[in-house]
Amino acid sequence: MRLEHFLIAIFFLPGMAIASCWEKIAVATNQLQEVVQTQDEVKQALITIRRSAQDWKNLLLRGSNEKDRELLTKRFNDQKSTYEMDLKRLKIQLSALNIQADTIKILETQKNELFKNYDSALKRHGVDSLEAASKVDRQVQGEDVQTFRTLENLDQDLSAQVKKSFDLLRLEINKCSKE
């Protein structure tokens, strides 16, 4: 073997192997971060839609007072807008990860139906009395639960994905420490 080849084998090949190791660790770390961020976004969307449901109930209970109705309607509409933004961010993140594309479509459909039904029930019955508010509530009763369950299932799936990504990162670190 020539001296040049010997020197390359001794000095450069181990360095190249270490660089490859660090690259694999960096890729695994980035993947883990993306999945964790996506899971955080799912949790935020779940919080937002639950707040929206609570604001809806508050509107029904306290909406007979004109001043309260305006304030509560604004809060409800703000939560609706926030949830729409949450879904847009979640769609981008899920697309980037190439997972659960069908779930985001389901969530968007559920959102459209839920808020359309909220508006329809409110226009039809109003909230001028407890009886009217009760009719509104019965018309949309339980529809938000579907969205809660869809987001909760997505959170569970992402939790499993976080574990897999973490295990992959740990594996890559262990491989590199042995080299």
CORKA-V127177 format. One line per field, one symbol per residue. phi: phi as a letter, one per 40 degrees, with the letter a starting at -180 (. if undefined). burial: + if it has 16 or more other ideal C-beta (glycine too) atoms within 10 Angstrom, else -. Layout:
phi = ???
burial = ???
This chain:
phi = .ccccccccccccccccccccccccccccccccccccccccccccccccccccccccccccbcccdccdccccccccccccccccdcccccccccccgbfcccccccccccccccccdccccccbgbcaccccccccccbdgcccdcdccccccccccccccccccccccccccccccc
burial = --------------------+--+---+--++--++-++-++++++-++++++-++--++--+-----+--+--++--++-++--++--++-++--+-++--++--+--++--++--+--++--+-+----++-+++--+--++--+--++--++--+--+---+--++--+-------
